[in-house]
C-alpha cells in the first residue's frame, strides 16, 4: 500500500467506525456533557487509534479548527455542520447573561 494511502487509512476507518459508537446525536451529547463519560469516550477512541491529535487533524480537514472535539465527532457520526466556540457562545449569550443577572439580583 502506498505511504500516502497508509497515512490516511486511520481517518477512513474513523469515518466508518465512529457512527457505530452512538445510536444518535442525543447519546453523543449525553456522553460529551458529563466529564466522566467524556473522558471514557476519549480514552476508548484513543485505544482504537483515534487520539486527540487524529481528531484535531480531521477538524482541520473539515474546517473546524475553532470548534470543540464534540463538533468533529458529530460531523463524522451524523454529518452535522461544526459550530465554532464563538458561535456557540453567541447563541447562548442571552441565557448566560439572564442567569447571571438573576443571580446578582436574587442571590
Secondary structure, 3 states (H helix, E strand, C coil): CCHHHHHHHHHHHHHHHHHHHCCCHHHHHHHHHCHHHHHHHHHHHHHCCCCHHHHHHHHHHCCCCCECHHHHHHHHHHCCCCCEHHHHHHHHHHHHHHHHHHHHHHC
